[in-house]
Amino acid sequence: MREVAGVRADAVLSEVESYFGIKGEEIRRREQRYTQARYVASFLLRRHCLMSLREIGARVGLHYSAVGNAIRQVRDRPTASQAISLRALEAKLKNR
């Protein structure tokens, strides 16, 4: 696993879990209420940790092709709530 600017995958996931109010393995559950967290986590892991789609998928419970779609959706057409969460999480990760 590669790191960019000292941000570790565990730190990204910890921040996402904290922001969305979920714990540990909940992000891997295939329930609708965890979709936003999985999508945002996928985008941030790819951006800050340069992880492969397969590595990200293993961390967030998505198939690698779904990870690619999630990243593309967040990057190109984020929902209003995704944009808000990304700004907040990016600020937290920047201060690490």
Buried (B, 14 or more C-beta within 10 A) or exposed (E): EEEEEEBEBEBBBEBBBEBBEBEEEBBBEEEEEBEBBBBBBBBBBBBBBBBBBEBBBBBBBBEBEBBBBBBEBBEEEBEEEBEEBBEEBBEBBEEE
